[in-house]
Amino acid sequence: MGEGDIGAVIESFNYDAVYAHAPEILKVYDTIYAVAYTCANGDGFLFTIDISNAGDIAGAVIDTIEFEGTDCHNLAFIHVTGNVYFLVYQRTAGRGFMGTISIDNAGNIGGTWLDFLDLGALLVGGPSLVQVAPTIFAFAYQGAIDDGFVSTIEVLSGGQVGASLIDTFEFGPSNGLNCKIVHVSGNVFAIAYRGNGLAGMVCTVSIDASGNIGGSVIDTLNFDAGACEHPDIIHITGEIYAIAYSGADADGFLVTFTISNAGAIGAAVIDSFEFDTTLATTPMIIHVSGEVYVIMYRGDADDGWLCTVNIDDAGEIGAAVIDSFEFTADFTSYPAIIHCAESIYAMVYGSATNIGWMQTITINTVYIEGVRHELLMGIG
């Protein structure tokens, strides 16, 4: 196998036999992972599970908790520090809610919220979370009349959540949907989103270590004039960034561009590539190794697909996908993927009627395999 080649599914696990929507997966410690998602009746559910470094999934979950018994949609999930984890999501009619919960290194989940903040009438649609400073977090989201907002909040190491938001800024006054926020450098953050008229947009904003947000965007780039859904942004190297998204005719597209440490965005994309010419919705892109990246998405006939692509340090995208693999022929809803160990990756998604599935798979990594070979041979 060459670098970026995708192997067969190692193991599958049905984590919810009734309903699972928009799951988020995080590594807790070593081989322990946590998955948060919307379960039956729109409630919020969280479980922990063991996935070995060989991709073997334990036959049962370690611990579970229903953290939201009213309504939980489009959640964001992030590690704070130690055993503390932070969730932000929308309740009925988009009203915002956030809270912290404990998960220890063995996967045991605390039975109640450590602390929470009900944002009341504040509309928080599809939030995306990023850590700004040790106790400061920012989340970008779709707010009132679908405009794009970013807000900051304090979360202490013991899980205490601030009594109110620190600051809020409207970065997308003409729509800001499907937001994804990433750190660039220093106080600079980038937000990719769907703008007015389905335009693909990325902007930069300033957020200092106290959570204060600059009063205007630093720079903006329209990377697709009229066909962008669910953009996912990733840092490549240096000033190079990439966005995978569902574009014209709902096909899969990938673009690269520059963002300087000061937040200046290049005037045009560096390169663009259509990684799926049939259908690609809700794509997620992560790094594999070297210049190889994997994109997970819902493809034609609503089945689940992975493809690997090459992006070099100058932002040039390979002329063809390296490899592609249909990991399930079943309906696939909001898939997410995480690196586990060496060439092992774990995927979570909702399938037919949104039943929850987890799978493990291999994506070949020449560099890692080479290191392992040298160690086995006693070299170095």
ROZANU-226205 format. One record per residue (C-alpha): residue number from 1; residue in one letter; x, y, z. Coordinates in steps of 0.1 Angstrom, whole numbers, plus 5000, padded with zeros to 4 digits. Example, Ala and Ser with C-alpha at 12.3 -4.5 7.8 and 13.67 -1.06 7.14 Angstrom:
residues 2
KOLDO|seq|type|east|north|up
KOLDO|1|a|5123|4955|5078 .
KOLDO|2|s|5137|4989|5071 .
END
This chain:
residues 380
KOLDO|seq|type|east|north|up
KOLDO|1|m|5000|5000|5000 .
KOLDO|2|g|5011|5035|4992 .
KOLDO|3|e|5008|5066|5014 .
KOLDO|4|g|4971|5076|5016 .
KOLDO|5|d|4958|5042|5005 .
KOLDO|6|i|4926|5033|5024 .
KOLDO|7|g|4922|4998|5038 .
KOLDO|8|a|4890|4979|5046 .
KOLDO|9|v|4868|4985|5077 .
KOLDO|10|i|4884|4968|5107 .
KOLDO|11|e|4854|4967|5130 .
KOLDO|12|s|4819|4982|5133 .
KOLDO|13|f|4799|4990|5165 .
KOLDO|14|n|4763|5000|5167 .
KOLDO|15|y|4764|5025|5195 .
KOLDO|16|d|4727|5035|5193 .
KOLDO|17|a|4701|5012|5179 .
KOLDO|18|v|4673|5039|5179 .
KOLDO|19|y|4686|5073|5168 .
KOLDO|20|a|4719|5092|5165 .
KOLDO|21|h|4724|5126|5148 .
KOLDO|22|a|4755|5147|5143 .
KOLDO|23|p|4779|5129|5165 .
KOLDO|24|e|4811|5145|5178 .
KOLDO|25|i|4841|5123|5188 .
KOLDO|26|l|4871|5133|5211 .
KOLDO|27|k|4900|5114|5224 .
KOLDO|28|v|4900|5113|5262 .
KOLDO|29|y|4931|5094|5271 .
KOLDO|30|d|4952|5067|5254 .
KOLDO|31|t|4926|5044|5239 .
KOLDO|32|i|4895|5060|5256 .
KOLDO|33|y|4872|5081|5234 .
KOLDO|34|a|4840|5101|5241 .
KOLDO|35|v|4811|5106|5217 .
KOLDO|36|a|4784|5132|5221 .
KOLDO|37|y|4753|5133|5199 .
KOLDO|38|t|4716|5140|5196 .
KOLDO|39|c|4696|5108|5205 .
KOLDO|40|a|4660|5099|5205 .
KOLDO|41|n|4634|5126|5211 .
KOLDO|42|g|4661|5152|5205 .
KOLDO|43|d|4679|5146|5238 .
KOLDO|44|g|4716|5150|5243 .
KOLDO|45|f|4736|5119|5250 .
KOLDO|46|l|4773|5111|5258 .
KOLDO|47|f|4792|5078|5260 .
KOLDO|48|t|4828|5066|5264 .
KOLDO|49|i|4843|5036|5247 .
KOLDO|50|d|4877|5019|5243 .
KOLDO|51|i|4892|5017|5208 .
KOLDO|52|s|4925|4998|5208 .
KOLDO|53|n|4955|5010|5189 .
KOLDO|54|a|4949|4982|5164 .
KOLDO|55|g|4914|4995|5157 .
KOLDO|56|d|4895|4970|5178 .
KOLDO|57|i|4863|4985|5193 .
KOLDO|58|a|4852|4973|5228 .
KOLDO|59|g|4819|4953|5226 .
KOLDO|60|a|4802|4977|5251 .
KOLDO|61|v|4804|5013|5261 .
KOLDO|62|i|4823|5022|5293 .
KOLDO|63|d|4799|5049|5307 .
KOLDO|64|t|4769|5069|5295 .
KOLDO|65|i|4749|5100|5304 .
KOLDO|66|e|4719|5118|5291 .
KOLDO|67|f|4732|5153|5297 .
KOLDO|68|e|4702|5171|5280 .
KOLDO|69|g|4666|5158|5284 .
KOLDO|70|t|4648|5187|5267 .
KOLDO|71|d|4664|5194|5233 .
KOLDO|72|c|4699|5192|5220 .
KOLDO|73|h|4709|5201|5184 .
KOLDO|74|n|4741|5207|5165 .
KOLDO|75|l|4764|5205|5194 .
KOLDO|76|a|4801|5214|5197 .
KOLDO|77|f|4823|5195|5221 .
KOLDO|78|i|4859|5204|5233 .
KOLDO|79|h|4884|5195|5260 .
KOLDO|80|v|4891|5222|5286 .
KOLDO|81|t|4918|5207|5309 .
KOLDO|82|g|4922|5176|5330 .
KOLDO|83|n|4889|5158|5333 .
KOLDO|84|v|4868|5188|5322 .
KOLDO|85|y|4849|5189|5289 .
KOLDO|86|f|4828|5218|5275 .
KOLDO|87|l|4796|5215|5253 .
KOLDO|88|v|4777|5242|5235 .
KOLDO|89|y|4745|5235|5217 .
KOLDO|90|q|4711|5248|5207 .
KOLDO|91|r|4678|5240|5225 .
KOLDO|92|t|4643|5245|5212 .
KOLDO|93|a|4640|5273|5187 .
KOLDO|94|g|4678|5277|5185 .
KOLDO|95|r|4681|5290|5221 .
KOLDO|96|g|4717|5285|5233 .
KOLDO|97|f|4730|5264|5262 .
KOLDO|98|m|4764|5255|5274 .
KOLDO|99|g|4779|5234|5302 .
KOLDO|100|t|4808|5214|5315 .
KOLDO|101|i|4811|5178|5324 .
KOLDO|102|s|4838|5155|5338 .
KOLDO|103|i|4853|5125|5321 .
KOLDO|104|d|4882|5107|5338 .
KOLDO|105|n|4910|5089|5320 .
KOLDO|106|a|4893|5056|5325 .
KOLDO|107|g|4862|5069|5307 .
KOLDO|108|n|4840|5074|5338 .
KOLDO|109|i|4815|5103|5332 .
KOLDO|110|g|4803|5125|5361 .
KOLDO|111|g|4766|5122|5368 .
KOLDO|112|t|4757|5158|5365 .
KOLDO|113|w|4768|5191|5350 .
KOLDO|114|l|4798|5206|5368 .
KOLDO|115|d|4784|5240|5358 .
KOLDO|116|f|4762|5254|5330 .
KOLDO|117|l|4749|5287|5315 .
KOLDO|118|d|4715|5290|5298 .
KOLDO|119|l|4719|5316|5271 .
KOLDO|120|g|4682|5321|5270 .
KOLDO|121|a|4669|5338|5239 .
KOLDO|122|l|4703|5340|5223 .
KOLDO|123|l|4700|5320|5191 .
KOLDO|124|v|4730|5296|5187 .
KOLDO|125|g|4728|5275|5156 .
KOLDO|126|g|4755|5251|5146 .
KOLDO|127|p|4783|5263|5169 .
KOLDO|128|s|4820|5257|5164 .
KOLDO|129|l|4843|5259|5194 .
KOLDO|130|v|4880|5269|5197 .
KOLDO|131|q|4902|5275|5228 .
KOLDO|132|v|4916|5311|5228 .
KOLDO|133|a|4935|5310|5261 .
KOLDO|134|p|4937|5284|5290 .
KOLDO|135|t|4903|5296|5304 .
KOLDO|136|i|4888|5315|5274 .
KOLDO|137|f|4868|5298|5246 .
KOLDO|138|a|4852|5313|5215 .
KOLDO|139|f|4823|5299|5195 .
KOLDO|140|a|4812|5309|5160 .
KOLDO|141|y|4775|5303|5152 .
KOLDO|142|q|4744|5311|5132 .
KOLDO|143|g|4724|5337|5151 .
KOLDO|144|a|4694|5359|5146 .
KOLDO|145|i|4681|5360|5110 .
KOLDO|146|d|4709|5336|5101 .
KOLDO|147|d|4736|5361|5105 .
KOLDO|148|g|4771|5350|5116 .
KOLDO|149|f|4783|5357|5152 .
KOLDO|150|v|4813|5349|5174 .
KOLDO|151|s|4811|5350|5212 .
KOLDO|152|t|4836|5343|5240 .
KOLDO|153|i|4831|5328|5274 .
KOLDO|154|e|4853|5319|5304 .
KOLDO|155|v|4855|5283|5316 .
KOLDO|156|l|4877|5276|5346 .
KOLDO|157|s|4898|5245|5352 .
KOLDO|158|g|4873|5233|5377 .
KOLDO|159|g|4845|5235|5351 .
KOLDO|160|q|4830|5267|5364 .
KOLDO|161|v|4813|5286|5335 .
KOLDO|162|g|4812|5324|5334 .
KOLDO|163|a|4779|5340|5345 .
KOLDO|164|s|4776|5357|5311 .
KOLDO|165|l|4794|5360|5277 .
KOLDO|166|i|4825|5381|5277 .
KOLDO|167|d|4820|5396|5242 .
KOLDO|168|t|4800|5391|5210 .
KOLDO|169|f|4807|5403|5174 .
KOLDO|170|e|4786|5399|5143 .
KOLDO|171|f|4811|5389|5116 .
KOLDO|172|g|4785|5380|5090 .
KOLDO|173|p|4757|5406|5088 .
KOLDO|174|s|4745|5391|5055 .
KOLDO|175|n|4743|5354|5067 .
KOLDO|176|g|4768|5332|5085 .
KOLDO|177|l|4758|5296|5084 .
KOLDO|178|n|4777|5263|5088 .
KOLDO|179|c|4805|5281|5107 .
KOLDO|180|k|4839|5266|5114 .
KOLDO|181|i|4865|5286|5135 .
KOLDO|182|v|4902|5279|5138 .
KOLDO|183|h|4932|5296|5154 .
KOLDO|184|v|4956|5313|5130 .
KOLDO|185|s|4983|5330|5152 .
KOLDO|186|g|4984|5351|5183 .
KOLDO|187|n|4950|5369|5186 .
KOLDO|188|v|4940|5360|5150 .
KOLDO|189|f|4912|5335|5142 .
KOLDO|190|a|4897|5325|5109 .
KOLDO|191|i|4860|5316|5103 .
KOLDO|192|a|4848|5297|5073 .
KOLDO|193|y|4810|5300|5066 .
KOLDO|194|r|4782|5300|5041 .
KOLDO|195|g|4774|5336|5033 .
KOLDO|196|n|4746|5354|5015 .
KOLDO|197|g|4734|5337|4983 .
KOLDO|198|l|4753|5304|4992 .
KOLDO|199|a|4786|5322|4988 .
KOLDO|200|g|4816|5305|5003 .
KOLDO|201|m|4833|5329|5027 .
KOLDO|202|v|4862|5330|5051 .
KOLDO|203|c|4871|5359|5073 .
KOLDO|204|t|4896|5367|5100 .
KOLDO|205|v|4889|5383|5134 .
KOLDO|206|s|4909|5393|5165 .
KOLDO|207|i|4902|5377|5199 .
KOLDO|208|d|4926|5385|5227 .
KOLDO|209|a|4935|5363|5257 .
KOLDO|210|s|4908|5380|5278 .
KOLDO|211|g|4881|5372|5253 .
KOLDO|212|n|4877|5407|5238 .
KOLDO|213|i|4868|5405|5201 .
KOLDO|214|g|4879|5432|5176 .
KOLDO|215|g|4851|5455|5164 .
KOLDO|216|s|4856|5446|5127 .
KOLDO|217|v|4868|5418|5106 .
KOLDO|218|i|4905|5419|5096 .
KOLDO|219|d|4900|5405|5061 .
KOLDO|220|t|4876|5385|5040 .
KOLDO|221|l|4878|5362|5010 .
KOLDO|222|n|4849|5349|4989 .
KOLDO|223|f|4863|5315|4978 .
KOLDO|224|d|4831|5304|4960 .
KOLDO|225|a|4807|5330|4946 .
KOLDO|226|g|4775|5311|4948 .
KOLDO|227|a|4776|5274|4959 .
KOLDO|228|c|4789|5265|4993 .
KOLDO|229|e|4775|5243|5020 .
KOLDO|230|h|4792|5230|5052 .
KOLDO|231|p|4828|5244|5047 .
KOLDO|232|d|4854|5227|5068 .
KOLDO|233|i|4887|5246|5073 .
KOLDO|234|i|4921|5232|5081 .
KOLDO|235|h|4956|5246|5085 .
KOLDO|236|i|4981|5230|5061 .
KOLDO|237|t|5015|5247|5069 .
KOLDO|238|g|5028|5282|5073 .
KOLDO|239|e|5003|5306|5058 .
KOLDO|240|i|4985|5279|5038 .
KOLDO|241|y|4949|5268|5046 .
KOLDO|242|a|4924|5246|5029 .
KOLDO|243|i|4886|5244|5029 .
KOLDO|244|a|4866|5213|5019 .
KOLDO|245|y|4829|5220|5011 .
KOLDO|246|s|4799|5210|4992 .
KOLDO|247|g|4798|5232|4961 .
KOLDO|248|a|4780|5234|4927 .
KOLDO|249|d|4755|5206|4922 .
KOLDO|250|a|4764|5195|4958 .
KOLDO|251|d|4797|5181|4944 .
KOLDO|252|g|4828|5180|4966 .
KOLDO|253|f|4853|5208|4963 .
KOLDO|254|l|4886|5217|4979 .
KOLDO|255|v|4903|5251|4978 .
KOLDO|256|t|4936|5264|4992 .
KOLDO|257|f|4945|5300|5001 .
KOLDO|258|t|4968|5320|5024 .
KOLDO|259|i|4962|5337|5057 .
KOLDO|260|s|4991|5357|5072 .
KOLDO|261|n|4998|5357|5109 .
KOLDO|262|a|4983|5392|5110 .
KOLDO|263|g|4950|5379|5095 .
KOLDO|264|a|4955|5392|5059 .
KOLDO|265|i|4939|5367|5035 .
KOLDO|266|g|4952|5362|4999 .
KOLDO|267|a|4932|5380|4973 .
KOLDO|268|a|4924|5347|4955 .
KOLDO|269|v|4925|5310|4960 .
KOLDO|270|i|4958|5292|4952 .
KOLDO|271|d|4943|5261|4938 .
KOLDO|272|s|4909|5243|4936 .
KOLDO|273|f|4900|5207|4931 .
KOLDO|274|e|4867|5188|4927 .
KOLDO|275|f|4873|5157|4948 .
KOLDO|276|d|4838|5142|4941 .
KOLDO|277|t|4820|5150|4908 .
KOLDO|278|t|4788|5133|4919 .
KOLDO|279|l|4778|5143|4954 .
KOLDO|280|a|4796|5153|4986 .
KOLDO|281|t|4777|5168|5016 .
KOLDO|282|t|4789|5176|5051 .
KOLDO|283|p|4826|5170|5044 .
KOLDO|284|m|4852|5168|5071 .
KOLDO|285|i|4889|5171|5064 .
KOLDO|286|i|4918|5160|5086 .
KOLDO|287|h|4955|5155|5082 .
KOLDO|288|v|4969|5120|5076 .
KOLDO|289|s|5007|5125|5072 .
KOLDO|290|g|5031|5146|5051 .
KOLDO|291|e|5011|5161|5023 .
KOLDO|292|v|4982|5136|5026 .
KOLDO|293|y|4947|5145|5039 .
KOLDO|294|v|4915|5125|5042 .
KOLDO|295|i|4880|5138|5035 .
KOLDO|296|m|4850|5120|5050 .
KOLDO|297|y|4815|5128|5036 .
KOLDO|298|r|4781|5117|5025 .
KOLDO|299|g|4782|5108|4989 .
KOLDO|300|d|4759|5098|4960 .
KOLDO|301|a|4728|5077|4972 .
KOLDO|302|d|4736|5092|5007 .
KOLDO|303|d|4762|5065|5014 .
KOLDO|304|g|4795|5071|5033 .
KOLDO|305|w|4827|5079|5015 .
KOLDO|306|l|4864|5086|5023 .
KOLDO|307|c|4889|5100|4999 .
KOLDO|308|t|4925|5110|5003 .
KOLDO|309|v|4941|5139|4985 .
KOLDO|310|n|4975|5156|4983 .
KOLDO|311|i|4981|5192|4993 .
KOLDO|312|d|5017|5204|4991 .
KOLDO|313|d|5034|5231|5012 .
KOLDO|314|a|5027|5257|4985 .
KOLDO|315|g|4990|5249|4985 .
KOLDO|316|e|4990|5230|4953 .
KOLDO|317|i|4964|5202|4953 .
KOLDO|318|g|4971|5169|4935 .
KOLDO|319|a|4954|5164|4901 .
KOLDO|320|a|4935|5133|4913 .
KOLDO|321|v|4924|5117|4945 .
KOLDO|322|i|4950|5092|4959 .
KOLDO|323|d|4923|5067|4970 .
KOLDO|324|s|4886|5065|4977 .
KOLDO|325|f|4866|5041|4997 .
KOLDO|326|e|4829|5035|5003 .
KOLDO|327|f|4829|5027|5040 .
KOLDO|328|t|4791|5020|5041 .
KOLDO|329|a|4764|5017|5014 .
KOLDO|330|d|4738|5027|5040 .
KOLDO|331|f|4725|5063|5046 .
KOLDO|332|t|4752|5084|5063 .
KOLDO|333|s|4744|5115|5083 .
KOLDO|334|y|4770|5140|5095 .
KOLDO|335|p|4800|5117|5096 .
KOLDO|336|a|4830|5126|5118 .
KOLDO|337|i|4865|5111|5118 .
KOLDO|338|i|4894|5111|5143 .
KOLDO|339|h|4930|5097|5142 .
KOLDO|340|c|4935|5070|5168 .
KOLDO|341|a|4970|5056|5165 .
KOLDO|342|e|4995|5051|5137 .
KOLDO|343|s|4974|5042|5106 .
KOLDO|344|i|4942|5037|5126 .
KOLDO|345|y|4912|5060|5123 .
KOLDO|346|a|4877|5059|5139 .
KOLDO|347|m|4845|5072|5123 .
KOLDO|348|v|4811|5079|5138 .
KOLDO|349|y|4779|5087|5120 .
KOLDO|350|g|4741|5083|5119 .
KOLDO|351|s|4729|5057|5093 .
KOLDO|352|a|4695|5046|5081 .
KOLDO|353|t|4668|5064|5102 .
KOLDO|354|n|4699|5079|5120 .
KOLDO|355|i|4709|5047|5139 .
KOLDO|356|g|4744|5054|5154 .
KOLDO|357|w|4774|5036|5140 .
KOLDO|358|m|4811|5036|5148 .
KOLDO|359|q|4838|5021|5125 .
KOLDO|360|t|4875|5018|5125 .
KOLDO|361|i|4897|5018|5093 .
KOLDO|362|t|4933|5020|5082 .
KOLDO|363|i|4948|5048|5061 .
KOLDO|364|n|4984|5039|5051 .
KOLDO|365|t|5011|5063|5065 .
KOLDO|366|v|5045|5055|5049 .
KOLDO|367|y|5063|5078|5074 .
KOLDO|368|i|5049|5061|5105 .
KOLDO|369|e|5053|5026|5090 .
KOLDO|370|g|5089|5034|5082 .
KOLDO|371|v|5097|5045|5118 .
KOLDO|372|r|5081|5013|5131 .
KOLDO|373|h|5102|4993|5107 .
KOLDO|374|e|5134|5010|5118 .
KOLDO|375|l|5125|5004|5155 .
KOLDO|376|l|5118|4967|5148 .
KOLDO|377|m|5151|4963|5130 .
KOLDO|378|g|5169|4979|5160 .
KOLDO|379|i|5181|5009|5139 .
KOLDO|380|g|5186|5043|5158 .
END
